[in-house]
Amino acid sequence: MAAKSIMDFDTVALDDEGDAVVIIDQTLLPGRIELISLRSAEEIWNAIYLLKVRGAPAIGVTAALGIYLLSNRIHTEELDEFYLELRRLRDYLNSARPTAINLSWALNRMEETALRKGRLEGLSVDGIKKALRDEALIIRSEDIETCRRIGENALTLVKPGDGILTHCNAGKLATIKYGTATAPIYLGHERGYNFKVFADETRPLLQGARLTAFELYSSGIDVTLICDNMSASVMSKGLVQAVFVGCDRVAANGDTANKIGTSVVAAVAEHYGVPLYVCAPTSTIDINTRTGEDICIEQRPAGEVTEMWYKERMAPEGIKVYNPAFDVTEHGLIAGIVTEYGIAHAPYTESLKSIMDKKDGKTDEA
């Protein structure tokens, strides 16, 4: 029997018998594929904060499944007492990573489900817990369909044989299946498009090298790993026709927060006339955030830069380190924002609102 590849494992799954959320520990990739079971609030929080599970959609699914499991640990039949503890657990998990809106989006959706089922529909605490399980699994299944639709929309922006550059990991490992920025790559591969993909290594956490290159190579896709500072070289040679990146939050004006270095890729792409597209499920669109300046950018530990991936420390002891996890790409550098409900173009204040209206059933046009 052939050995399993990374594509044979679920990024995030519910283990009812084991009373756990099961994830791939992405900090061990590509050297070792290991599944870990998360049962306590602390284990779920640490898995999100320590990037054992990462990628906005996968974080959201983990949080949804996690809050359902944790609700089963609330031993009371009093609704108000149950809601108070559920809110405490929601706030605790939500503190793990502030930039990726999918975390708060999923937790808020789960809390709203609990409130609706109890206060409006009159379910008991046990009934609410069952409803939370159903909602968490719906969020998980929706992610697969959302990514597939993003891929279909993004495929209209490229042609067979194109060179595509991507940054960080917005692939299967960041979602349940397909990924966001990699969705057109996977769908194109199934249809014989023969894309040639360039994956930035993505310092300092190397998600492009450890995760994107790993999963694309495991899928038989033509992928070449490059250092982050090589993007200008491949673009200047005409090897890249489009850039697809993911996103952790989209502001109302079209500014986007994504893994650190994305704004550099965007500036280089603008210089060489290569369109950059942000692939973003509508759950990452935050109409209440006016511009990218209003997005809270997470600061990470200095050791990720100075020593995390080295056998020996590679910087002087005591050196100051600036290590933001994300940067903001200004909307003027973005050729389009690809969602499951269509592609938004400038002016984004109008097109993003139209897409959200379409999602909410207010219009048939995006």
C-alpha positions as CSV (number, residue, x, y, z in Angstrom):
1,M,0.0,0.0,0.0
2,A,1.3,3.4,-0.9
3,A,2.3,5.7,1.9
4,K,-0.2,8.4,2.7
5,S,0.7,12.0,1.6
6,I,-0.3,15.2,3.4
7,M,-3.3,15.5,1.1
8,D,-4.8,12.3,2.6
9,F,-5.3,13.9,6.1
10,D,-7.9,16.3,7.2
11,T,-6.5,19.7,8.3
12,V,-9.2,19.9,11.0
13,A,-11.8,17.3,12.0
14,L,-14.1,16.4,14.9
15,D,-13.5,13.1,16.7
16,D,-16.8,12.5,18.6
17,E,-15.6,9.2,20.2
18,G,-12.4,10.8,21.4
19,D,-14.2,14.0,22.4
20,A,-11.6,16.0,20.6
21,V,-10.7,18.3,17.7
22,V,-8.1,16.6,15.7
23,I,-5.6,18.7,13.7
24,I,-2.4,18.3,11.7
25,D,0.4,19.8,13.8
26,Q,1.8,22.1,11.2
27,T,4.8,23.1,13.2
28,L,6.3,19.7,12.5
29,L,5.8,19.8,8.7
30,P,7.3,18.8,6.3
31,G,9.5,16.5,8.3
32,R,6.8,14.7,10.2
33,I,3.0,14.3,9.7
34,E,1.5,14.1,13.2
35,L,-2.2,14.4,14.2
36,I,-2.9,15.8,17.6
37,S,-6.1,15.8,19.7
38,L,-7.2,19.0,21.3
39,R,-9.6,18.6,24.3
40,S,-9.2,21.4,26.7
41,A,-9.6,25.2,26.2
42,E,-5.9,25.7,26.9
43,E,-4.9,23.1,24.2
44,I,-7.2,24.7,21.6
45,W,-5.8,28.2,22.5
46,N,-2.2,27.0,22.4
47,A,-2.7,25.2,19.1
48,I,-4.0,28.4,17.5
49,Y,-1.4,30.7,19.1
50,L,1.5,28.5,18.4
51,L,0.5,27.9,14.8
52,K,-0.1,24.2,15.1
53,V,-3.2,25.1,13.2
54,R,-3.1,28.3,11.1
55,G,-4.7,29.9,8.1
56,A,-7.8,32.0,8.7
57,P,-10.4,29.4,7.6
58,A,-8.8,26.5,9.4
59,I,-8.6,28.6,12.6
60,G,-12.3,29.4,12.3
61,V,-13.2,25.8,11.9
62,T,-11.0,24.8,14.8
63,A,-12.6,27.5,17.0
64,A,-16.2,26.4,16.0
65,L,-15.5,22.7,16.7
66,G,-13.6,23.7,19.9
67,I,-16.4,25.8,21.4
68,Y,-18.8,23.0,20.7
69,L,-16.7,20.5,22.6
70,L,-16.1,23.0,25.4
71,S,-19.8,23.6,25.7
72,N,-20.2,19.9,26.7
73,R,-18.0,20.7,29.7
74,I,-20.5,23.2,31.0
75,H,-22.5,21.4,33.6
76,T,-25.6,23.4,34.3
77,E,-29.2,23.4,33.2
78,E,-29.6,27.1,33.8
79,L,-29.6,29.1,30.5
80,D,-28.1,32.3,31.9
81,E,-25.3,30.4,33.7
82,F,-24.6,28.4,30.5
83,Y,-24.4,31.5,28.4
84,L,-22.1,33.3,30.8
85,E,-19.6,30.4,30.7
86,L,-19.9,30.1,27.0
87,R,-19.1,33.8,26.6
88,R,-16.1,33.4,28.8
89,L,-14.8,30.5,26.7
90,R,-15.5,32.4,23.5
91,D,-13.5,35.5,24.8
92,Y,-10.6,33.2,25.9
93,L,-10.3,31.5,22.5
94,N,-10.7,34.7,20.6
95,S,-7.7,36.2,22.4
96,A,-5.3,33.6,20.7
97,R,-4.9,35.6,17.5
98,P,-6.3,39.1,17.0
99,T,-5.8,39.8,13.3
100,A,-7.5,36.9,11.6
101,I,-11.2,37.8,11.7
102,N,-12.3,34.2,10.9
103,L,-11.6,33.4,14.6
104,S,-14.0,35.9,16.0
105,W,-16.4,35.4,13.1
106,A,-16.7,31.6,13.8
107,L,-16.9,32.1,17.6
108,N,-19.6,34.8,17.3
109,R,-21.6,32.7,14.9
110,M,-21.5,29.8,17.4
111,E,-22.6,32.1,20.2
112,E,-25.4,33.6,18.2
113,T,-26.6,30.0,17.4
114,A,-26.7,29.2,21.1
115,L,-28.6,32.4,21.9
116,R,-31.1,31.9,19.1
117,K,-31.7,28.2,20.0
118,G,-32.2,28.9,23.6
119,R,-34.0,32.3,23.9
120,L,-35.9,32.3,20.7
121,E,-36.6,28.6,20.0
122,G,-36.8,27.5,23.6
123,L,-34.3,24.6,23.5
124,S,-32.8,23.2,26.7
125,V,-29.1,23.4,27.4
126,D,-28.7,19.8,26.0
127,G,-30.6,20.9,22.9
128,I,-28.3,23.9,22.4
129,K,-25.2,21.7,22.7
130,K,-26.5,19.5,19.9
131,A,-27.3,22.6,17.8
132,L,-23.7,23.8,18.4
133,R,-22.4,20.6,17.0
134,D,-24.5,20.9,13.9
135,E,-23.5,24.5,13.4
136,A,-19.8,23.7,13.7
137,L,-20.0,20.9,11.2
138,I,-21.9,23.3,8.8
139,I,-19.1,25.8,9.1
140,R,-16.6,23.1,8.2
141,S,-18.5,21.9,5.2
142,E,-19.2,25.4,4.0
143,D,-15.5,26.1,4.0
144,I,-14.9,23.3,1.4
145,E,-17.6,24.7,-0.9
146,T,-16.5,28.3,-0.4
147,C,-12.9,27.5,-1.4
148,R,-14.1,25.6,-4.5
149,R,-16.2,28.6,-5.6
150,I,-13.2,30.9,-5.0
151,G,-11.1,28.6,-7.2
152,E,-13.7,28.7,-10.0
153,N,-13.9,32.5,-9.9
154,A,-10.1,32.8,-9.8
155,L,-9.6,30.5,-12.8
156,T,-11.3,33.1,-15.0
157,L,-8.3,35.4,-14.4
158,V,-5.6,33.1,-15.8
159,K,-5.0,30.8,-18.7
160,P,-3.4,27.4,-19.1
161,G,0.4,27.4,-18.9
162,D,0.5,30.6,-16.8
163,G,3.1,31.2,-14.1
164,I,1.6,31.9,-10.7
165,L,3.3,33.2,-7.6
166,T,1.9,32.8,-4.1
167,H,3.1,33.9,-0.7
168,C,2.7,32.1,2.7
169,N,0.3,29.3,2.8
170,A,-3.3,29.8,1.7
171,G,-3.6,26.2,0.7
172,K,-5.3,23.0,1.8
173,L,-3.4,23.3,5.1
174,A,-5.0,26.7,5.8
175,T,-8.5,25.4,5.1
176,I,-10.3,22.1,4.9
177,K,-9.8,21.5,1.2
178,Y,-8.6,23.4,-1.9
179,G,-7.3,26.4,0.0
180,T,-8.1,30.0,-1.1
181,A,-5.1,31.3,-3.1
182,T,-4.3,27.7,-4.2
183,A,-7.9,26.8,-5.1
184,P,-7.4,27.9,-8.8
185,I,-4.1,26.0,-8.8
186,Y,-5.7,22.7,-7.6
187,L,-8.7,23.1,-9.9
188,G,-6.5,24.0,-12.8
189,H,-4.3,21.0,-12.1
190,E,-7.3,18.7,-12.2
191,R,-8.2,20.2,-15.7
192,G,-4.7,20.0,-17.2
193,Y,-3.9,23.7,-17.1
194,N,-0.2,23.0,-16.3
195,F,0.4,26.0,-14.2
196,K,4.0,26.7,-13.1
197,V,3.9,27.8,-9.5
198,F,6.4,29.8,-7.6
199,A,6.1,29.6,-3.8
200,D,7.8,32.3,-1.7
201,E,9.5,30.7,1.4
202,T,7.8,33.3,3.6
203,R,10.1,34.3,6.4
204,P,10.3,34.1,9.4
205,L,7.9,31.1,9.8
206,L,8.6,29.6,6.4
207,Q,5.0,28.6,5.6
208,G,5.7,28.8,1.9
209,A,8.7,26.4,2.2
210,R,7.3,24.1,4.8
211,L,3.7,24.0,3.8
212,T,2.8,25.4,0.4
213,A,5.7,23.8,-1.5
214,F,5.1,20.6,0.5
215,E,1.4,20.3,-0.3
216,L,1.7,21.4,-4.0
217,Y,4.7,19.0,-4.6
218,S,2.8,16.2,-2.9
219,S,-0.1,16.8,-5.3
220,G,2.1,16.5,-8.4
221,I,2.0,20.3,-9.2
222,D,4.9,22.0,-10.9
223,V,6.1,24.2,-8.0
224,T,9.4,26.0,-7.6
225,L,10.5,27.3,-4.2
226,I,12.0,30.8,-4.1
227,C,13.3,33.0,-1.3
228,D,11.1,36.0,-0.5
229,N,13.7,38.4,-2.1
230,M,13.6,36.6,-5.4
231,S,10.1,37.7,-6.5
232,A,11.4,40.6,-8.6
233,S,13.8,38.3,-10.3
234,V,11.1,35.8,-11.6
235,M,8.7,38.6,-12.4
236,S,11.3,40.6,-14.4
237,K,12.0,37.5,-16.5
238,G,8.3,37.2,-17.4
239,L,7.9,33.9,-15.5
240,V,4.9,35.1,-13.5
241,Q,1.5,36.1,-15.1
242,A,-0.5,36.4,-11.8
243,V,0.0,36.5,-8.1
244,F,-2.6,34.8,-5.9
245,V,-2.5,35.4,-2.1
246,G,-4.8,34.7,0.8
247,C,-6.0,37.1,3.4
248,D,-6.8,37.3,7.1
249,R,-8.9,40.4,7.0
250,V,-10.3,42.7,4.3
251,A,-11.2,46.3,5.3
252,A,-14.2,48.1,3.8
253,N,-11.9,50.1,1.4
254,G,-10.2,47.0,0.0
255,D,-7.0,47.1,2.1
256,T,-6.1,43.6,3.2
257,A,-4.0,42.1,6.0
258,N,-2.1,39.0,5.1
259,K,1.1,37.3,6.1
260,I,4.1,39.7,6.5
261,G,5.8,40.3,3.1
262,T,2.6,40.3,1.1
263,S,2.7,44.1,0.6
264,V,6.3,43.7,-0.7
265,V,5.1,41.2,-3.3
266,A,2.3,43.5,-4.2
267,A,4.6,46.5,-4.8
268,V,7.0,44.4,-6.9
269,A,4.0,43.0,-8.9
270,E,2.8,46.5,-9.5
271,H,6.2,47.6,-10.8
272,Y,6.4,44.7,-13.3
273,G,2.7,44.9,-14.4
274,V,1.7,41.6,-12.9
275,P,-1.8,41.6,-11.4
276,L,-2.1,40.6,-7.7
277,Y,-5.4,39.0,-6.6
278,V,-6.4,38.4,-3.0
279,C,-8.5,35.3,-2.5
280,A,-10.8,35.9,0.4
281,P,-13.9,34.2,1.6
282,T,-16.6,36.7,2.6
283,S,-16.1,35.6,6.2
284,T,-12.8,37.6,6.1
285,I,-14.5,40.8,4.9
286,D,-14.9,43.2,7.8
287,I,-17.1,46.1,6.6
288,N,-16.8,47.6,10.1
289,T,-13.1,48.1,9.7
290,R,-12.8,51.2,7.6
291,T,-9.2,50.9,6.3
292,G,-6.1,48.8,6.8
293,E,-4.8,51.3,9.4
294,D,-7.6,50.1,11.7
295,I,-6.5,46.5,11.6
296,C,-4.8,45.2,14.7
297,I,-1.5,43.6,13.7
298,E,-0.3,40.8,15.9
299,Q,3.3,40.9,17.2
300,R,5.1,37.6,17.4
301,P,8.0,36.5,19.7
302,A,11.5,37.6,18.7
303,G,12.8,34.0,18.7
304,E,10.9,33.2,15.5
305,V,13.3,35.5,13.7
306,T,16.6,34.9,15.5
307,E,16.6,31.1,16.2
308,M,13.4,29.2,15.6
309,W,14.5,27.4,12.4
310,Y,18.2,27.3,12.9
311,K,20.5,24.7,14.6
312,E,22.3,27.7,16.2
313,R,21.1,31.2,16.9
314,M,21.6,33.4,13.8
315,A,21.6,36.8,15.4
316,P,23.4,38.5,18.3
317,E,22.1,38.0,21.8
318,G,20.1,41.0,23.0
319,I,19.4,42.3,19.5
320,K,16.1,44.2,19.1
321,V,13.6,42.3,16.8
322,Y,10.5,43.7,15.1
323,N,8.3,40.7,14.2
324,P,4.8,41.6,13.0
325,A,2.9,38.6,11.8
326,F,1.0,40.5,9.1
327,D,1.3,43.6,6.9
328,V,-1.4,45.6,5.1
329,T,-1.5,45.7,1.3
330,E,-3.2,48.9,0.2
331,H,-6.2,48.5,-2.1
332,G,-4.5,50.4,-4.9
333,L,-2.0,47.5,-5.3
334,I,-4.8,44.9,-5.6
335,A,-6.2,44.0,-9.0
336,G,-9.1,42.1,-7.6
337,I,-10.5,40.4,-4.5
338,V,-11.8,37.0,-5.3
339,T,-14.7,35.7,-3.1
340,E,-17.1,32.9,-3.4
341,Y,-19.7,35.4,-4.5
342,G,-17.7,37.0,-7.3
343,I,-14.7,39.2,-7.9
344,A,-14.6,42.7,-6.4
345,H,-12.7,45.4,-8.3
346,A,-12.0,49.1,-7.4
347,P,-13.8,51.0,-6.1
348,Y,-13.8,48.4,-3.3
349,T,-16.1,50.3,-1.0
350,E,-18.9,49.7,-3.6
351,S,-17.9,46.3,-4.9
352,L,-17.3,44.7,-1.5
353,K,-20.7,46.0,-0.2
354,S,-22.4,44.6,-3.3
355,I,-20.8,41.2,-2.7
356,M,-21.9,41.2,0.9
357,D,-25.4,42.2,-0.1
358,K,-25.4,39.3,-2.5
359,K,-24.3,37.0,0.3
360,D,-27.1,38.3,2.5
361,G,-29.6,37.7,-0.3
362,K,-30.3,41.4,-0.8
363,T,-29.4,41.4,-4.5
364,D,-28.7,39.0,-7.3
365,E,-25.8,41.0,-8.7
366,A,-22.2,41.1,-7.3
